[in-house]
Amino acid sequence: MASQGLNTVAGRIQRPVPLREAVYEAILDLITTRALSPGHHLVETELAQTLGVSRQPVREAMQRLSNEGWVDLRPGYGAFVHTPTESEADQLLAVRALLETESARLAAANASPEQVGHLRDLVAAGRAATELADTDAVVQANADFHRTVTEASGNRVLAELAAQVDRRVRWYYAPVARIRGAASWDEHAGLVDVIEAGDADQALRLMSEHTERTRRTYHERVDGDGS
């Protein structure tokens, strides 16, 4: 029987999309939103039933997810959602900090009034989602906010690099979204103010402090869980 988490989150695959890719995207979405949590045992028949496909595309997706580090294949035991180590978290969040502090610095010099307005709208959306305790919406708004800052930098290579780590950052951010709460959106709002003012040094400083608080919160949560 498919688990409740699968049934409530995953929809059946739409056929117009290449099936192999669609199954991969569906399973990855379940992982990054933590509907399938780290350490969860992945059963091919269960996933195939939930997604409305045969086991073959599920098996292919699992192999690809294993190659990319999302899934651990354990001979004799099966497939499990990867459980990140603290070292892995530090490496990813350090890369994120480098990309996003530079993005903020450049955004202060290059952001258009429309982009600043969009950032303010995202802050409002994030605050509303936080008040409703809608973690999925908070994570999405946070990702959209940081992506918009990167786009506002005007550096396409930087934006492409940030996009490559976006999903993994969401995966790490999901467990701390509720803990960070309104404070995170206060930090976002302050960042928008200095971007609008064109203060590159302040934008870099605020983004650096913001990403460091998220990194610290992630590790405090992991330590608190005894992981």
N, C-alpha and C positions, 0 to 999 in steps of 0.2 A: 504494500500500500504506500502511495506517495505521502511524504510527510506534510504536515499542516503548513509549514513554511513554504514549501514548494507550491502547494495548491493555492495559497493566498496571494502569492507574488507572481508566479510565472504564468504566462498565457500560452496557448497553443501556437505553434510556429506557423507563420504565414508563408505559404508556398512560393509566392513570386520572388522572394529573396532566395539566392542559392542556399540549398538546405544545409550544407556543411557549415557555411558561414553563419547562418541564422542560429543553428544549434549552439555553435561556439559563443556567439554574442549573448544568447539567452542564459547559458550557464555562467558566463563571466559576469553578467549583470547580477545574477543571484549571489555570486561570490562577493562582488564589490559593494553591494548593498547590505551584505552580511545576512541576507535571508538564509544563506548557507554559511554558517560561521566557521572560523578556523578550527580545524580538527574534525569537521563533519565528515562522516563516511559517505562517499558518493557511490550510489548503487546504479549501475547502468540501466537495469530494467525499470527502476523507479523514475529515473530522469526521463527515459524514453516514454513511459506512460504519461508523465506529467506534461511533456512537450508535444505529445501526439506524433512521435516519429519512431522509426525502428532503432534498434540498438547500434547499428553500424555508424551513423553520423554522430551518435553520442560517444562511441568509442574513439572516433577520429578527433572529436573535440577535446576529449580528455587527454589524448596524447599531446595535442597542441598546447593545452593549458599546462600540462606537465613541463613541456619544453620551455614555457615562458615563466615558470615558477609559481603558478597559481595553484597547482595541484601536485601532491606527492603520491607517486605510485609505489606501493610497498608490496613486493612479491610475496604471495601467500596470504596477504591481508586485504588488498584492494586499493582503491583510490581515496584520498582524503584531501580536503581543502587545506592548503598550506598554512601552517602556523608560523607567522614571522618571528624571527629572533629580535632581540633588542638591537643587535648590531645592524641587522637589515633595516630596521626602522631608522636608526641614526643615519645610515648612509643615504637613504631616500630623503629624509627630512633635511639633511644637509644640502643635498642637491637642490631640493625645492627652495630652500632659503637663498641659495646663490642665484637661482633663476628669478625668483620673485622680488628680491631686493633690487636687482638691476632693472627689472620690469618697472617697479615703482619709481625708481630714479628717472628713468626715461619717460615714463608716463607724465611726470610732473612737467616735463619740457614739451611733450607732444600731444597730450590728450585734447580732444576736441570738446566743445561745450556739450555736444550730443553724448559723447562717451561719459563725461562727468555726470550728466543727467541720468544716464543708464546705471551708473554705479550707485547713485543715490536711490534709484528705484530698487536695485538689488538689496541695498541695506534695509530698505523698508520691508521688502519681501522676507528677508532673513529674520528681522525682528518679529514679524507676524508669525512666521513658522515657529520661532522659538517660543513665543507666548502660547502657541497651540500644542507645544511639545511634539511637533511633527518632525521627527529626526530626519526622515528621508528628504523632506522639503528643505530642511536646514542644510544638509549636506549638499544638495543640488544648488541652492542659492550661494553657498560658500564657493563651490567650484565655479559657478558662473561669474561671481565677483572677481575671483583671482584670474580667470581667463580673460575677463574684460580689461583688467589692469594690464595684463600682458599684451593684449591686442592694442591697447592705447599707447604702449611703448613705441610702436612704429617699427619695431625690429622683427621682421618675419622669421628669421632663424631662431630667435629667442622664443617666439610664439610656438614654432614647430617643436622645439625641444621641450617646452613646458607641456604641450599637448601629449607628448609621449609618456610623461609621468603622471598625467592627470588622473587616470583611473586608479593607479596605485595609491596616489595621495588621498583620493576619496576613501579608499579602503581603510587607510590608517586613520583618517579623520573621523569616520563614522563612530567609533567607540567614545570619542571625546567631545562630540558635538554638543551633547546635552550638558556635559560638565562645563564646557567653555561658556555656553549659554549667551546671555545678553552682553557679557563683557567682550566677547569676540566681535559683536556688531558695533559696540562702542568704538573699538579699535579700528574697524573698517571705516566707520563714519569719520573718525579723525584723519585717517589716511586720505579719504576723498577730499577733505578740506585742504590738505597741504598739496595734493595733486592739482586741485583747482587753482590754488594760489601760485603754482609754479615753483614751489620750494623743493628742489630735487634732493638736497641734503636731508631735509626733514622727512621726505617720503621714504628715502632709503633707511633712515634710522627707525621710523615707525614700523615699516614692513619687517625689518630685522628683529625688532622686539616682538612683533606679532607672531612671526614664525617660530621664534624661540619659545614663546609661551605655549604654543601648540605642541612643540616637541617635548617640553617639560611635562605638560599635562598628560601626554600619551604615556610617557615612561612612569609617571606617578600612578596612572591607572593600572598599567601592567604590573607594577610592583605590588599594588594593593590587591590585585587578583591572585598574587602568588605565582604569576606566570614566569 
